Amino acid sequence: MHLLHRIQPKRMISLAAGIPRSLFHIRVQTRAFNAHHDIFSLRLASRNYLRTRKFLLMFYDTGSVLVIFGMFTAVVLLVWTMRTVEVATRATTYSKVTHAVNPIIPGLTVPLKHLPLILLSLCISQTVHESGHAITAAIHRIPMLAAGASITFMFPAAFVTLPSARVEELSSLDRLRVITSGCFHNLTLWLILLAVAWSGIGQRILSVGYEDVLTRGLIVTHVEADSPLSMHLPVGSFLTTLDDLPLNSSRDAWSTYLSELTPAVYKQGWCVDTPRLSDDHQCCVHTNNSASSSSCFVSFESAMEEYCTDPVAVLSKIQNRCDSSTSCLDSQSCLKPRGDREILRITVNDEGAGTENERIVLWSGPRYEVWEQVQTTQLAPRFAVVPLGLPLVFADFFQYLKLTNLSLYLLNSLPLPALDGSQLLIILLEMVFTGWFHTPSTILDIEALRTRGGRPRERRVQRTLRTFVTIGTCTLLGLCVMLGIIEWM
């Protein structure tokens, strides 16, 4: 939301006639929506829409409270993130640390191909945000000077321009509604999206062109081109188990097993010929010995009995499974990989039906890398013309739309310069020191003109508190960014 002290007609350009001042910043604004905004404002002021206006006032009063809560919540999240990132940077070994704030950086924290989805969700979220300022301005009979959009370093933004003098004439409570309405719109849309996800409406819509094949496994929809798995997991093939965990056991079995630090699931062992077992237990001593072709196995009955053998020759077998050594031949032992071995056994069915078409793909390394490099779905197209990966695109866009709205709600509520939170902090301090329902005086004198309509001057303690909170928040945000960069390096 932009506030102008003086109207400059020469700068009010049409939507199609915007001339960029810089290749890195393109700004376009229009007055085409001003008339519609004025009509909406007049209708809300009429007797016929008195109930609607009262409802909107109560609605945005609730939003003001929630945005104030969001401001304090956002500061707490910054403190928590700084602490968790600091702990993670001090760790000498890999450990999965959950941060309260995780930046969305295409090509670093999320795939680069998701950039169009992120930009589209950001455009929608920005539009929803600015519509809040426009509606509350109409409620309080404040005209809209212009609306527009800008692109800075390919990142889009939307804005509405309001006359600052008219906004300053409002009471503190009315100004609070105008300032917080944008963040409140983002919070409202986020809650609506959560309700839609919980209701399962999306699944019902997708069922028109797709069928659920979870009972047969998961379908591979995409594998990163530079991943070693791209040659072994063709798009369209079915994945039935991870180690001995059936993927049809639950809808989140794939993501849970690969992304969380859970023990490997082996319901049975493998019968291994005793002559294949090495007496050299060096593979069991060294946790990560990439130079060795052997891996550490333990007895299925007792983890104290350790052996070294070739994992490919053992784990690639679909048959020859055992529950104990008595299930094997006299010259064999029932073994399983030791729990700390980073070996993942993926069962693949290229035809999607029948165990005779199953084969085993072995992955050596952290399991979360498979989750990052391979995308799967439980929905198969009913028709040949329907794209296989379309449900994942919609799911990613839906997720980014939720994240951008929640991020705008929290980020804009922070007391940082050029954000809504800075104006929110000024209003809160004004309410505390001059009264909750202070209304500027309408008496026009020289002092009143200097103080924008008779609003009391900002006290020294108000300026001190505002400066302290703003600098503190900027410092917290800067530390989170720097520590996050150190962690990624």
N, C-alpha and C positions, 0 to 999 in steps of 0.2 A: 504494500500500500504506500503510495506516494502522497505527500502533503505539499501543496504549493501555496506560497504566501501571495503571489501575484499571478494573475492569469495572463498568459502570453499567447494570443491567438495565432501568431505566426508559426508557433511550434506545434499547433494542433493539426497534424497532417492526416490524410486519409489512410485507410488501412492498406491500400495498394501503392501508396506513394512514399513509403518510407525509404530514406536514403541513409545507408550506413555510414557512420563517421569513421569506423575502423573495421578492418577485416576480422578482428577478434571480438568485436561487439556490434551487433546489429539490433537496432531498436525500432519498433514500429508501434504507433499508437493511433487511435481513431476516436472520433466523437459520435460514431454511428449509433452507439448504444445509449447515449445520453437521454434521448427522448423517451425511450422505453423505461429508463430508470426514473425519470421524472413522473411518468404516468403511474408507475408502480408506487412511488412515494405519495402521490396525490390520493390514490385509492386507499392506501393504508391510513391516511389522515381523515378520510370520510367516515361518517357514522356507520355506513353499511359494513365496513371492515373493522369495526371497533374490536370485536372479539378476536379477529385474526391478529390485530396489532398487540393486544394484551397477551395472546398466546406466544407471539414471537418475542415479546419482551421477557416473559418468563423463561422461554427456551434459551435465549442468549444470556440471561442472568445465570442460569445453570451452567452454561458454557464458560462464563467468566470464572466461576468457582473451579471448574475442572481444569481450565488453563492455568490458573494460579497454582493448583495442585501439580500440574504438569511441569511448571517452572522449577518447583522444589524437587520434584522427582528427577528431572533432567540433571540438576546439579549433583544429586546423590549418585546417579548413574555415572557421571563423569568421575567422581571420587572413587567409586567402586572399580571402574575400568582402569583408572590409573594404578590402583593398588594391584589388581590382578595382572596387568601387563608388566608391572615392575617385578612381580614374583616370577612371571614367565621368563623375563629376560635374564634373571639371575640363575635360572635352572641350567644345568650343564647337559642334561639329557632331555630327549623329547618327552613332553608330557602334555596331555590335552587339557588346556585351560579354557574355561568358558568365560568370555568377556561379556559384560553388560552391554557394551557398545562395540559393534563390529562394522567397520566401514565397508561400503560397497564400492570396490574399485575394479572396473572391467579389466580383465587380463591379469589381475593379481589375486584378488579375493573371490572373484566370480569370473566365469568364462567371458572372453572378449565378444563372442557371438551374441551374448545377452545384452550388448549395448543398445540396440534398437528398442528392445523391450523396456530397458531402464529409462531411456529418454521418453518413450511414449507414456509410461506410468508417471514420470515426473511432470510431463505436460498436463496430464489429467489432474494430478494432485495440486499443481500450482493454480490451475483454473478453479478448482473447488475451493482452494484457500482464498483466492481473491474475491470469489463470489460472496463469501461471508462478509468481507468489508463492504461490498457494494450493497448488500441487503440491509445491513445495520445502518448504513448511511441513509438509505431510503426511509427506514423507520424513523429516523431523527430529522428528516427533511433536509438532508445535506446533499446538494447536487453533485453529480459525478462529472468531472471535467474531461476525463478521457480514460480509455482502457486500451491496453496493448500487451505486447509481448516483446521479449528480447532474447537474443542468443549470445552468450559469452563463452568463448572457447568450446563451442558446439553444445553447451548446456543451456537448455531453455528455461525461461522464467516468464511469469505473467505479472501484471500489475494493474491497479486502478488508481487514478489520480483524484484526490479530494482536496478542496480548499482548506488549508490549515486554519485560517481565521474562523471559519464556521465550526470546525471541529473543536477549537479551543473555547468557543462559546458554550459548549455543552458542559453539563455537570460532570463531576468525576465519575459517577456511576455510568452515565451515558457514554462517556469517552471509553470507559472500560469495556463496554459492550462492543464498540466499534473496533478497538484494538485487538481484543481476544477472539473475535468472531472467526477470523481466518483459521487460527489453530483449532478452534472448536469444530469447524467444518471438517478439517482433516481427521480429527478424532472421531467424529460422527461417521464419516465414510469408512474408517477403519473398523468400527464396531459393526457396521452394516455388512462389510465383507466377511468379518468373523462369523456373523449370523448366517450368511449365505453358505459359507464353508461347512458350518455345523449342520445345516439343514440337508445337505446333500443334493441341492438343486442342480449343481453342475454335473454330477454323475447321471442324473436323470436326463439331462439334455444331451449329454454325450452318448447315452445308450441308444439314441436314434441311429447313429452311424457306427457305433462300436459295441462289441460284446466283451463281457468280462471272462477272461480265460485264466484266472488265478488258480483254479483247480489243476491246471496243467503246468503252471509255472509262470515265469515272467519272460517277456519278449524283449530282446535287445533292440533298442531304437537308435542308439548312437554310441560309437567308440571313438575316442580321440585319435586323430590320424597318426600322431607320433607315439602312441601307446603300443607296447609289445602285444597287447591283447587284441589289437585290430586284425591280426592275421588269424586269430583263433576263435573269435566271437563275431561271426558275421551278423549283420543287421537282419532281423527277422527270426533268428534262432531262439529257441526256448532254453532258459536256465531253470533247472529243477531243484538243485540243492547247493548249498554252500557248506563245505565239509559234510556233516551229516544232518544239517538243518534243512528241512523241507521249506522251500520258499512259498509254498501254498499254506503254510501254517498260520500266517497272519499277513495283513496288508503292508505292514512296515518291517517285515522280517529282513528284507534286503538292506535298508538303510540302517536299521538298528544293529545288525550283526557286523556290518562293515565300518560304521562310523563310531561305534562305542567300543570301549576297551573291555570286551567281554571274553571269557575263556573260550577256546575253540571247542566245538561240539563234536565229539566222536562217540557215537552210540555203539560202535563195534570197532575191533581192531583188524589187523591184517596178518595172515599167516605168512611168515617170512622164513625162508630156508636158513637154518643155523649157519651153514658155511658162508653165507653172504654177510654175516655180522662181523664187524671188525673189532679186534681186541683193543685197538687204539681209541681211547675215549677223548681225543683232543677236540672233536666236534661238539662234545657235550660241555667241555670246559669253556670254550670261547662262545659267547652268546651270538656274535655276528662274525662268522668266518666265511666270507664270500669266496675265498680262494679254494675252499674245499668243496668237493662234489658230494660229500656225505653230510647227513644231518642226524641230529640226536633223536633217538627213539627210546621209549620206555615200555616196559611190560604192561600189557593191558590190565593185569591183575595187581601189579605193584610198581609204583613210580620210582622205587629205589633201584630197580634193575635197569641200567642204561646201556644202550648199544648204539653203534654208528653204522649206517648203511646208506645206500643210494635212495633218496626219497622218490625219484621218478619211477624206478623199477617197482616200488612198493605201492605208492599212492595212486598210480595210474590204473591200477586194477579195479574193475567193478565187482568182480567175483572174488572168491577166496577170502571172505570176511570171517571173523571169528568173535566169540564172546569170551573165550579163555583159551589157554594153551591146549586144553583137552579137546577142543574143537578142531585142532590142526593135526597134522601127521606127527609122528614121533621125532622126525628130523626138522620140525618147524617150531617157531615160537610166535605167540600172539602179541603183536606190538602196535603201538600208536605213536605219533609224533609227540615229543615233549611239549608242554603247554606254552613255553616261551619261544617256540620256533615260529618264525614268520612265514608260514607256508599255508596257502589257501587252496582248497580243492573245490573246483567248480565243475558241476555236472551239466553238460550241454546236450540238448536234443535238437538236432538240426531239422527234424521232421515235425516235432511237436507232439508226437504220439508214439507209444511203444518204447519199452526199455531197450529193445535191440538196436535202436538208433542212438543210444546214449554214448557219450565219450567224456573223458576227463581232461580238464585243462588245469594245470598247476601254476599258481602264482607265488613267487618268492618275493616277499617284501611286506610292508605295512598294508593291512587290509583297507584302510581308508583311501589308499591310492586307487584301488579298484572302484570304490564308490565315486571318486572324483573323475575317473576316466571313462566309466561305462554308465550309460543311462538305460533304464529299463521301464517297461510299462506293463500293466495287467490288462490293457484294453487292446483288442485286435479289431481291425476294420471289418465291417460287414460287407463292404463293397470295395472293389479293386481301385476305384478312383479316389477313395478316401485316404489321405496321407496317414502313415503309421505314427509319425511323431507329433501330429497336431495336438493331441491331449497334453503332451508335455509342454508344448509352447504355451498353451492356455494356462497350464498350471504354473509355469514360471512367471508369466505375465501377472497372474492373479497374486502370486507371492510378492512380486516386486511392487505391485500396486498397494498391497497392505503395508509393506516396509516403507515405501516413500511417504505414505500418509502418516504413519506413526512417526517417522523421522521428522517430517515437517511440523507435526504437533509438538514434539519435544524440542527440536532444535530452535524453532522460531520462538518458543517460550523462554529460551535462555536469555538472560540480560546481557546481550552482546550488541555492540553498535550496529546500526542498520537493520536490526531484526525487531520483530514485534515485542520481544521480551524487554528491550531497552525502554520502550514507551510504557510497557506494563509496569516496570519498576518505578518509573517516575510517577505514575498514577497511584500506585500502592503507597509510596512514601508521602504523596500529597494527601491521600486519605487518612493516613496515620497522624500527620502533623496538622492538618487543617480541617478535618472532619470528613466523614464518609459521604455525605450528600452535599458537599459544597457546590454551590452554583455561582458562577462569576457574576459580578455586579453589572447591571445594564446602564449605570450612570457613566456618561462619557466625560472624562476629564483628561488632562495631559498625562497624569500618572497612569490612568486606566489604559490609554492608548499604548503606552510603553510596555504595559504588562499584559497585552493581549486581552482586552475586555475586562479588566479589573481582577484578573486572577492574581492571588497573592504571590509575591516574590518567593523564589525557592530559598529556603533557609540554608544557612551554612552547614548545619548538621545533615540536611537532606542531600546537599551536594557531596559532602564527605562520604556518607553511606553509599550513595549511588556510585561514586568513583571507586570506592573500596570493593563493592560487589562486582562491578563491571571488570575491574582489573583482575580480581580473584577468579572470575569465571573464564576470562581470556587465558589466564595462566593455566588453569586446569585443562582447558581444551588444548592448549599448546603442548602441555606435558603429555597428554594422552596421544597426540599425534606423533611426537618425537619418540616416545617409548614404543609406540606401535611400529614405527619405521625401524627402530633398532631390533625389535623382535623379528620382523620379517627378513631383515638382513642376516 
